[in-house]
């Protein structure tokens, strides 16, 4: 009977319940439980299994530079201009559910990408779709999509992602096509998703970097209208660690 139950649970893809039943059935600790209590535990096993599977899938699809980055491991002892109270407040989902953005600026090696990935890791753990790209790689993907006829489909994918992380924005000069692509991305995501951007460029220089005044006005207005800006400073963490 036990083997039949387990086999049927696996066949119905109730993997968590199957493993829970295999583990718990017959053990003395669970013999005195009522049917409802035992069933409730199996349902919890299935729920936890599916939640963990979803988190693993979201983290795999996100392609985070630092998949294990988390807020708990952020170094606040080294002076980097990070306000701990502000970082703690951003660990809740209020800013995210309100479709606000996070802008992280500072010199190379200061830890911007790690913090950006911590936001991504948190979003995945909370069940939200996330994508992470270096700015140069994102542009390459867009150019490739334009070439093979999937440009609109790719933009739609970016717009539907709950959290988009753009790392190392501003590392390359922008062409007219790059500016228009950036405008499309930010416009599509305005009030529908949150965007985290890391950059060596201070936020006040982004308008000049984008170049075209009309596009720069539109992009900066949408990005900074509801944004939390984290300005990091100091020497390279890589040099300190080495």
C-alpha positions in Angstrom: 0.0 0.0 0.0 2.8 2.4 0.9 4.6 1.8 -2.4 1.4 2.3 -4.4 0.7 5.6 -2.6 4.3 6.9 -3.2 4.2 5.8 -6.8 0.9 7.6 -7.5 2.2 10.8 -5.8 5.3 10.8 -8.0 3.2 10.1 -11.0 1.0 13.1 -10.2 4.2 15.1 -9.7 3.5 15.7 -6.0 7.2 15.2 -5.3 7.2 17.1 -1.9 4.3 15.0 -0.6 5.8 11.8 -1.9 9.1 12.5 -0.1 7.4 13.6 3.0 5.2 10.5 3.1 8.2 8.2 2.6 10.1 10.0 5.4 7.2 10.2 7.9 5.0 7.1 7.4 5.7 4.4 9.9 7.9 6.6 12.2 6.8 6.6 15.9 6.8 10.4 16.1 3.9 10.6 13.6 1.7 7.6 14.7 -0.4 9.5 17.1 -1.3 12.3 14.6 -4.9 12.5 13.4 -5.5 12.1 9.6 -6.0 15.9 9.3 -2.7 16.6 11.1 -0.7 14.2 9.0 -2.3 15.4 5.8 -1.5 19.0 6.8 2.2 18.1 7.3 2.3 16.5 3.8 0.7 19.6 2.2 3.3 21.7 3.9 6.0 19.4 2.5 4.6 19.9 -1.0 4.3 23.7 -0.5 7.9 24.1 0.7 9.2 21.8 -2.1 7.4 23.8 -4.8 8.5 27.1 -3.3 12.1 26.0 -3.2 11.9 24.7 -6.8 10.5 28.1 -7.9 13.2 30.0 -6.1 15.9 27.8 -7.7 14.4 28.2 -11.1 14.2 32.0 -10.8 17.8 32.3 -9.6 18.9 30.2 -12.5 17.1 32.3 -15.0 18.2 35.6 -13.4 21.9 34.9 -14.3 23.1 37.0 -11.3 26.8 37.8 -11.3 26.9 36.8 -7.6 24.0 34.3 -7.2 24.6 33.9 -3.4 24.8 37.7 -2.7 22.5 38.7 0.1 21.8 41.7 2.3 22.9 39.8 5.4 26.5 39.5 4.1 26.9 43.2 3.1 30.0 44.6 4.8 29.1 47.8 6.8 32.3 47.9 8.7 34.3 49.2 5.8 33.6 52.9 5.1 31.9 52.9 1.7 29.2 55.5 2.1 26.5 52.8 2.7 23.7 53.9 5.0 22.8 50.7 6.9 19.4 52.0 8.0 18.5 52.8 4.3 19.7 49.3 3.2 17.6 47.7 5.9 14.5 49.7 4.8 15.0 48.5 1.2 14.9 44.9 2.3 11.1 45.1 2.5 9.1 45.0 -0.7 7.4 48.4 -0.4 9.7 50.1 -3.0 9.5 47.0 -5.2 5.7 46.8 -5.1 5.5 50.5 -5.9 7.6 49.9 -9.0 10.4 52.2 -7.8 14.1 51.9 -8.9 17.5 51.7 -7.2 20.5 53.5 -8.6 23.9 52.4 -7.2 26.9 54.5 -8.1 30.6 54.5 -7.1 34.1 53.7 -8.2 35.2 50.4 -9.6 35.7 47.5 -7.1 33.6 49.2 -4.4 30.9 46.4 -4.4 28.1 47.9 -6.5 27.5 44.7 -8.4 27.3 42.6 -5.2 24.6 44.9 -3.7 22.7 44.9 -7.0 22.8 41.1 -7.0 21.6 41.1 -3.4 18.4 42.9 -4.6 18.1 40.2 -7.3 18.6 37.4 -4.9 16.0 38.9 -2.5 13.5 39.2 -5.4 14.0 35.6 -6.5 13.5 34.4 -2.9 10.2 36.3 -2.8 9.1 34.6 -6.0 9.6 37.5 -8.5 11.1 37.1 -12.0 14.5 38.7 -12.3 17.0 39.3 -15.0 20.6 40.6 -14.7 22.8 41.9 -17.5 26.0 43.9 -17.9 25.0 47.0 -19.9 27.3 46.0 -22.8 25.8 42.4 -22.9 22.3 43.8 -22.8 23.0 46.0 -25.8 24.6 43.0 -27.6 21.5 40.9 -26.9 19.2 43.7 -28.3 21.3 44.1 -31.4 21.2 40.3 -32.0 17.4 40.3 -31.5 17.0 43.1 -34.0 19.0 41.1 -36.5 17.0 37.9 -36.2 13.6 39.5 -36.1 12.9 39.0 -32.4 13.5 42.6 -31.3 9.9 43.3 -30.1 9.7 39.9 -28.4 12.9 40.5 -26.5 11.7 44.0 -25.4 8.5 42.4 -24.2 10.5 39.9 -22.2 12.4 42.8 -20.5 9.2 44.7 -19.8 7.5 41.8 -18.1 10.4 41.0 -15.8 9.5 42.2 -12.3 13.1 43.2 -11.5 15.7 44.2 -14.2 19.3 44.7 -13.0 21.6 46.6 -15.4 25.2 46.3 -14.2 28.1 48.7 -15.2 25.9 51.2 -17.1 27.9 53.9 -18.8 31.0 51.9 -19.6 30.7 52.5 -23.3 29.7 55.5 -25.4 26.2 55.3 -26.7 25.1 55.3 -30.3 21.8 56.8 -31.5 20.4 53.2 -31.6 21.6 52.5 -28.0 19.9 55.6 -26.7 16.6 54.6 -28.4 16.9 51.1 -27.0 17.4 52.4 -23.5 14.4 54.7 -23.9 12.3 51.8 -25.0 13.3 49.7 -22.0 12.8 52.4 -19.4 9.5 53.5 -21.0 8.1 50.0 -21.1 9.0 49.4 -17.5 7.8 52.7 -16.1 5.2 52.0 -13.4 5.1 48.3 -14.3 8.5 47.0 -12.9 11.5 47.9 -10.8 15.0 48.5 -12.2 18.3 48.4 -10.4 21.2 50.1 -12.2 24.9 50.1 -11.1 27.3 52.6 -12.6 30.7 54.3 -12.1 29.1 57.5 -13.3 27.5 59.7 -10.7 23.8 60.0 -11.3 24.1 63.7 -12.1 26.3 62.9 -15.1 23.8 60.5 -16.7 21.9 63.1 -18.6 25.1 64.3 -20.3 26.3 60.7 -20.9 23.1 59.8 -22.7 23.7 62.8 -25.0 20.5 63.4 -26.9 18.7 66.0 -24.7 15.2 64.8 -25.5 15.9 61.1 -24.8 18.0 62.0 -21.8 15.2 64.0 -20.3 12.7 61.2 -20.8 15.0 58.5 -19.5 16.2 60.4 -16.4 12.7 61.6 -15.6 11.3 58.1 -15.5 14.3 56.6 -13.7 14.8 59.2 -11.0 11.1 60.1 -10.5 10.9 57.3 -7.9 14.4 56.1 -7.2 16.5 55.3 -4.2 20.1 56.5 -4.9 23.0 54.8 -3.2 26.3 56.7 -3.7 29.2 54.6 -2.7 32.7 55.9 -2.2 36.2 54.7 -1.1 38.9 52.4 -2.4 38.5 49.1 -4.2 37.3 46.2 -2.1 39.2 43.9 -4.4 42.5 45.5 -3.5 41.7 45.2 0.2 40.8 41.6 -0.1 43.9 40.8 -2.1 
